[in-house]
Amino acid sequence: MMIASEVAPFSKTGGLADVASALPRALGRAGHDVTVVTPRYRGVGSGQWTADVSAAVAGAQFTAGLFLEPLGPGARVLFVDCPPLFDRPGLYNTGQLDFEDNPLRFAFLTIAALEWAAAEAVPIDVVHAHDWQAGLTGAYLSQHFGRHPVLGGVPTVFTVHNLAYQGIADKSWLPRLGLGWDLFTVAGLEFWDRISFLKAGVNLSDAVTTVSPTYAEEIQRPEYGFGFDGVMRGRAAALTGILNGIDTDVWSPATDPLLPAPFTAKALAGKALAKRAALEAFGLLVTDGALARPLVGIVSRLVDQKGFDLVAQVADSLVDMGPSFVVLGSGDARYERLWQSLAAHRPGEVGVHIGFDERLAHLVEGGADLFLMPSRYEPCGLNQMYSLRYGTVPVVRATGGLVDSVMPWDPATKTGTGFLFAPYTGDAMLGALAAALDVFGRPAEWKRLQQNGMKADFSWDRSARAYVTVYKGVIAARRTRRPRATTARA
C-alpha cells in the first residue's frame, strides 16, 4: 500500500503526483498488487464506493467514504472522501497561505489508509509513504498497530521527493493527533521544539528513499539540506536514491498524438515538422533562417529553484547568443515579466506562454533543439528525460537527478547525451550553452548526440525494479526481527 497526497491525473501540484501514479502501474505490470491511498479532493468524481472509515482526530470525529478506481493491471487508487477535510479550493493552500489544519488533514489520510488495510482480508507486505503528508505512517503503525494481527510488524518505506517541504507544525499537535510525547525527541519527530512530519517519516521508517542517487548524497550536506542534513546523515545507512522514471507511453515521439508527425532515433525527419509547429505556436518567425537557427526550449516553474535568478543575471547575453527561445511556464511575477519583456524586444526570436498547456509542452520537447534547465537544485527532474527521449539535447546544471540522467558529451569518443555546468553562475550557464551551440554547428556530431539520448532507458519499469529491491530488503529485515519482538511481548 502507498500513501500519497496527490496522484495524477486526479490531483497534481508537482512531480509527486506523477510518481504516485506511474510507479504503482509499473509495479502492477511486474506482477505486484498495489493500492495508492489519496484524498478525494474537490472535483474528483472517480471511484466506486467500497467502505467507510471513521476516526477521532484533534477532538473531532471524522467519517470518510472509500472509493476504488483502477489505475492499471494490479494497481488501483483508493480515494478518501472526507469533505470537511478535502473539499477545498486547493490541495494544500489557497494562494500562498497553507491551510491551518493541514496536520489534521494528512494525519487523517494516514489513519484512514491504515484502518482500511487493517480490515482487508489479504494482508499487505509493506507500506510506502510519500513526502511529509504521509510522514506519520511509521509513528501510527508503531503506536496504534504494533500488536495488530494484520498490520503488526509491517515495514515502512518513506520517500522524500523534495526536502524543502518539511511538514512543520506546533508541538501541541502531537497529542491532538493521538501520538505520545515519547516521540518528541531528536530521534523521533522533534525539530527545533516543533514537530516535523517529514522528520517522523525519515526517522520512523525502515528504509528511506529519495528520487535520485545524487540527491541522496546532496541532502546530507548543509548547502542542500534545508536544515535537515544532519537528520539525513543520521539515516544514511537506510537511505537509497532511485531515479524517477517517465511515462514512456505518454512521452514517446514515435506515438505522440500532440506532435505533427512521429519520429524516432533512426528517422528524425518528423522533428523538423515539430520545430516548425513550435515556432508557429509561439508566434515566432517561420523562415528558412529561423528553421536553421537553433531553438532552445524551456518548460518550467519560473522560480529561483529552477535557476531563473541566473537567467535574469545574463538575460541579454543569453538571447544575444543567436538561438531562438520558446518558454512555457509560470511562477514569480518578476521572471514572468522578464521573459515577456524579452519577447517584446525580440518578437521574432523569443516566444513566451505564461501558464501551462499540455500540447505546447509536447511541442517544446519535440520541436526544440536544446532544452535549458539551470536548476539551483533538482531532486530528480523529468523534463530533461523527456528531452532526451525526443532528441532535444539538455543543457543543465550538475545537480541532483540532472547529474544522474544527463551524461556529458565527449567529442573524442562521441559519447554522452548533453551539457552540464557546475558553478551556480550565469557565466557557467552561458558557457555550457555555447558548447552545445558549437556542436549544433556540426550536423553529424549533433545527430549522434541526439541519438545517444534517445536510446537511454528512463522507463518506470527500471525504477520499479529498484523499489522492489528496497521492499524485499525491509520485509526480510522485519521477518528476522519478528521472533524476538514476539518473545519480548510474551
Buried (B, 14 or more C-beta within 10 A) or exposed (E): BBBBBBBBEBBBEBBBBBBBBBBBBBBBBBEBBBBBBBBBBEEBEEBEEEBEBEBEBBEEEBEBBBBBBEBBEBBBBBBBBBEBBBBBEEBBEEEEEEBEBBBBBBBBBBBBBBBBBBEEEEEBBBBBBBBBBBBBBBBBBBBBBEEBEBBBBBBBBBBBBBBBBBBBBEBEBBEBBBBEEEBBEEEBBBBEEBBBBBBBBBBBBBBBBBBBBBBBBBBBEEEBBBBBBEBBBBBEEBBBBBBBBBBBEBBBBBEBEBBBBBBBBEEBEBBBBBBBBBBBBBBBBBEEEBBEBBBBBBBBBBBBBBBBBBBBBBBEEBBEBEBBBBBBBBBBEEBBEBBBEBBEEBEBBBBBBBEEEEEBBBBBBBBBBBBBBBBBBBBBBBBBBBBBBBBBBBBBBBBBBBBBBBBBBEBEEEEBBBBBBEEBBBEBBBBBBEBBBEBBEEEEBBEBBBBBBBEBEBBBBEBBEBBBEBBEBBBEBBEEEEEEBEEEEE
